[in-house]
Amino acid sequence: MCHALSPGTEVTLDFHLVCALLEPSPYRDKVRARVLIFSREQRNVIADFLSADSHYGTQTPCPYRRAIIDFWDPDTGLQGETNGG
């Protein structure tokens, strides 16, 4: 899954799973496109992982919560647009 997010580079979880999806940047569209390749099961694992992260809920608004709802959750996120969920 890490390679799918950023082939050939080290994946930084805060950046690749949260910030790169939320903050406008040239990299954002590339990362958002890669999010769409994950299966429903993979998206569930990532959403669970982010929910359990020590940074979850420490900021208001919570970028982790937003990334889960807007992108990683297979029912509410971007992924509902493709792959049939």
C-alpha positions as CSV (number, residue, x, y, z in Angstrom):
1,M,0.0,0.0,0.0
2,C,2.9,2.4,0.8
3,H,4.4,1.8,-2.7
4,A,1.0,2.7,-4.3
5,L,1.0,6.0,-2.5
6,S,4.5,7.1,-3.4
7,P,6.5,4.6,-5.5
8,G,10.2,4.7,-5.0
9,T,10.1,7.0,-2.0
10,E,9.6,6.7,1.7
11,V,6.1,7.2,2.8
12,T,5.5,9.6,5.7
13,L,2.2,8.6,7.2
14,D,1.1,12.1,8.3
15,F,1.9,13.5,4.9
16,H,0.7,10.7,2.6
17,L,-2.3,9.5,4.5
18,V,-3.6,12.9,5.8
19,C,-2.0,16.2,4.8
20,A,-1.3,15.5,1.1
21,L,-5.0,14.7,0.7
22,L,-6.3,17.8,2.5
23,E,-4.0,20.7,1.8
24,P,-3.9,22.2,-1.7
25,S,-0.6,21.4,-3.4
26,P,0.8,20.2,-6.7
27,Y,1.2,16.7,-5.1
28,R,-2.4,16.6,-3.9
29,D,-4.0,15.4,-7.2
30,K,-1.4,12.7,-7.6
31,V,-2.1,11.4,-4.1
32,R,-5.8,11.6,-4.5
33,A,-5.7,9.6,-7.7
34,R,-3.6,6.9,-5.9
35,V,-6.2,6.7,-3.1
36,L,-8.7,5.5,-5.6
37,I,-6.8,2.3,-6.3
38,F,-7.1,0.8,-2.8
39,S,-9.7,-1.9,-2.2
40,R,-12.5,-1.5,0.3
41,E,-10.6,-3.8,2.8
42,Q,-7.4,-1.7,2.4
43,R,-9.4,1.5,2.9
44,N,-11.0,0.1,6.1
45,V,-7.5,-0.8,7.4
46,I,-6.2,2.6,6.7
47,A,-9.2,4.3,8.3
48,D,-8.8,2.1,11.4
49,F,-5.1,2.8,11.6
50,L,-5.7,6.6,11.4
51,S,-8.4,6.4,14.0
52,A,-6.0,4.6,16.4
53,D,-3.1,7.0,15.7
54,S,-1.9,9.1,18.7
55,H,-2.5,12.3,16.7
56,Y,-6.2,11.5,16.2
57,G,-8.3,14.1,17.9
58,T,-5.5,16.3,19.2
59,Q,-6.3,19.2,16.8
60,T,-9.5,21.1,16.2
61,P,-10.6,20.5,13.5
62,C,-9.0,17.1,13.4
63,P,-7.2,16.5,10.1
64,Y,-7.1,12.8,10.7
65,R,-10.9,12.6,11.1
66,R,-11.4,14.7,8.0
67,A,-9.0,12.5,6.0
68,I,-10.9,9.4,7.1
69,I,-14.4,10.8,6.3
70,D,-13.4,12.5,3.1
71,F,-11.0,10.0,1.6
72,W,-10.3,6.7,3.4
73,D,-13.7,5.6,4.7
74,P,-15.1,3.3,1.9
75,D,-18.7,4.5,2.6
76,T,-18.1,8.3,2.9
77,G,-14.9,8.9,1.1
78,L,-13.7,9.4,-2.5
79,Q,-13.5,5.7,-3.1
80,G,-17.3,5.5,-3.4
81,E,-16.9,7.2,-6.7
82,T,-15.0,4.3,-8.3
83,N,-14.4,0.5,-7.9
84,G,-18.0,0.0,-6.9
85,G,-17.0,0.2,-3.2
